[in-house]
Amino acid sequence: MIVKFIAVAALGKNKEIGLNGALPWNIPEEYDHFKRTIKDQYVLIGRKNYELHGEDVEGAMPIVLSKSGYTNPNAVVFSSMDQVIEYADDLEIPKIYVIGGAEIYNLTLPYLSEFLCSVVDYEGPADTYFPEYLFYEWEVVNQEIHSNWTLYHFKKRPDF
Ligand SMILES: NC(=O)c1ccc[n+]([C@@H]2O[C@H](COP(=O)([O-])OP(=O)(O)OC[C@H]3O[C@@H](n4cnc5c(N)ncnc54)[C@H](OP(=O)(O)O)[C@@H]3O)[C@@H](O)[C@H]2O)c1
């Protein structure tokens, strides 16, 4: 496998990531960081997230994961990580940003080498949570503190 998988996610203090199909907060600066990160990049996205927020990935190249036979003229769709990796190897894609939602973060955790994790000053209602990722060991290679969120750049320890 040549391709590197990098997760990009915004988490509340209790790993909240979604409420009623949307983010539980509105932090334009954090959203701008997300848009800048994925611009012109390949992004791996769950079918539900893509159907809910396809507009968020405008300017990126979406690879959708679905097992239900979903198709969309604006995206390539695969039904397993093996297919995604084969596609990336064939096209010599160096990196793919994993942009959720929860099912796709959970599925890709073992494949990640990096994680751009925005921790938002939010504790409150949610119906979707980021999976337990501290099962792996992460090194903080950069940290940017903003007024109501902090961006951590994690690298997974190679032996994990
Ligand atoms: N805070 C953040 O950074 C952030 C980021 C992204 C999303 N979100 C939030 O997360 C929520 C959506 O997340 P979600 O977990 O409900 O849905 P999701 O992960 O976006 O999509 C789930 C779908 O992915 C497909 N899938 C799951 N496992 C698969 C596998 N092993 N192989 C192939 N396809 C697979 C299935 O599609 P089929 O049913 O078609 O088979 C499944 O229904 C929303 O509330 C959204 O706002 C938050």
Ligand as a Chemical Component Dictionary entry (heavy atoms), coordinates in Angstrom:
data_LIG
# 
_chem_comp.id                   LIG 
_chem_comp.type                 NON-POLYMER 
_chem_comp.pdbx_formal_charge   0 
_chem_comp.three_letter_code    LIG 
# 
loop_
_chem_comp_atom.comp_id 
_chem_comp_atom.atom_id 
_chem_comp_atom.alt_atom_id 
_chem_comp_atom.type_symbol 
_chem_comp_atom.charge 
_chem_comp_atom.model_Cartn_x 
_chem_comp_atom.model_Cartn_y 
_chem_comp_atom.model_Cartn_z 
_chem_comp_atom.pdbx_ordinal 
LIG N1  N1  N 0  -17.472 16.543 13.167 1  
LIG C1  C1  C 0  -16.957 16.049 12.048 2  
LIG O1  O1  O 0  -15.772 16.264 11.754 3  
LIG C2  C2  C 0  -17.819 15.242 11.123 4  
LIG C3  C3  C 0  -17.264 14.781 9.932  5  
LIG C4  C4  C 0  -18.057 14.000 9.103  6  
LIG C5  C5  C 0  -19.369 13.706 9.432  7  
LIG N2  N2  N 1  -19.873 14.172 10.608 8  
LIG C6  C6  C 0  -21.243 13.823 11.018 9  
LIG O2  O2  O 0  -21.363 12.392 11.019 10 
LIG C7  C7  C 0  -22.718 12.041 10.728 11 
LIG C8  C8  C 0  -22.761 10.995 9.619  12 
LIG O3  O3  O 0  -21.994 9.852  10.035 13 
LIG P1  P1  P 0  -22.582 8.360  9.975  14 
LIG O4  O4  O 0  -21.686 7.490  10.803 15 
LIG O5  O5  O -1 -24.046 8.407  10.293 16 
LIG O6  O6  O 0  -22.509 7.964  8.431  17 
LIG P2  P2  P 0  -21.258 7.843  7.387  18 
LIG O7  O7  O 0  -20.070 7.256  8.079  19 
LIG O8  O8  O 0  -21.094 9.143  6.687  20 
LIG O9  O9  O 0  -21.855 6.829  6.305  21 
LIG C9  C9  C 0  -22.275 5.536  6.659  22 
LIG C10 C10 C 0  -22.431 4.722  5.399  23 
LIG O10 O10 O 0  -21.141 4.363  4.892  24 
LIG C11 C11 C 0  -21.212 3.114  4.250  25 
LIG N3  N3  N 0  -20.333 2.160  4.936  26 
LIG C12 C12 C 0  -20.164 1.978  6.270  27 
LIG N4  N4  N 0  -19.299 0.970  6.518  28 
LIG C13 C13 C 0  -18.912 0.518  5.293  29 
LIG C14 C14 C 0  -18.028 -0.518 4.884  30 
LIG N5  N5  N 0  -17.383 -1.312 5.766  31 
LIG N6  N6  N 0  -17.832 -0.705 3.571  32 
LIG C15 C15 C 0  -18.497 0.059  2.648  33 
LIG N7  N7  N 0  -19.357 1.051  2.983  34 
LIG C16 C16 C 0  -19.564 1.266  4.296  35 
LIG C17 C17 C 0  -22.684 2.647  4.350  36 
LIG O11 O11 O 0  -23.342 3.127  3.176  37 
LIG P3  P3  P 0  -24.596 2.319  2.529  38 
LIG O12 O12 O 0  -25.709 2.434  3.526  39 
LIG O13 O13 O 0  -24.872 3.025  1.237  40 
LIG O14 O14 O 0  -24.146 0.899  2.358  41 
LIG C18 C18 C 0  -23.158 3.391  5.585  42 
LIG O15 O15 O 0  -24.565 3.563  5.643  43 
LIG C19 C19 C 0  -23.433 13.342 10.390 44 
LIG O16 O16 O 0  -24.084 13.814 11.574 45 
LIG C20 C20 C 0  -22.316 14.300 10.047 46 
LIG O17 O17 O 0  -22.625 15.653 10.262 47 
LIG C21 C21 C 0  -19.128 14.934 11.449 48 
# 
loop_
_chem_comp_bond.comp_id 
_chem_comp_bond.atom_id_1 
_chem_comp_bond.atom_id_2 
_chem_comp_bond.value_order 
_chem_comp_bond.pdbx_ordinal 
LIG N1  C1  SING 1  
LIG C1  O1  DOUB 2  
LIG C1  C2  SING 3  
LIG C2  C3  SING 4  
LIG C2  C21 DOUB 5  
LIG C3  C4  DOUB 6  
LIG C4  C5  SING 7  
LIG C5  N2  DOUB 8  
LIG N2  C6  SING 9  
LIG N2  C21 SING 10 
LIG C6  O2  SING 11 
LIG C6  C20 SING 12 
LIG O2  C7  SING 13 
LIG C7  C8  SING 14 
LIG C7  C19 SING 15 
LIG C8  O3  SING 16 
LIG O3  P1  SING 17 
LIG P1  O4  DOUB 18 
LIG P1  O5  SING 19 
LIG P1  O6  SING 20 
LIG O6  P2  SING 21 
LIG P2  O7  DOUB 22 
LIG P2  O8  SING 23 
LIG P2  O9  SING 24 
LIG O9  C9  SING 25 
LIG C9  C10 SING 26 
LIG C10 O10 SING 27 
LIG C10 C18 SING 28 
LIG O10 C11 SING 29 
LIG C11 N3  SING 30 
LIG C11 C17 SING 31 
LIG N3  C12 SING 32 
LIG N3  C16 SING 33 
LIG C12 N4  DOUB 34 
LIG N4  C13 SING 35 
LIG C13 C14 SING 36 
LIG C13 C16 DOUB 37 
LIG C14 N5  SING 38 
LIG C14 N6  DOUB 39 
LIG N6  C15 SING 40 
LIG C15 N7  DOUB 41 
LIG N7  C16 SING 42 
LIG C17 O11 SING 43 
LIG C17 C18 SING 44 
LIG O11 P3  SING 45 
LIG P3  O12 DOUB 46 
LIG P3  O13 SING 47 
LIG P3  O14 SING 48 
LIG C18 O15 SING 49 
LIG C19 O16 SING 50 
LIG C19 C20 SING 51 
LIG C20 O17 SING 52 
# 
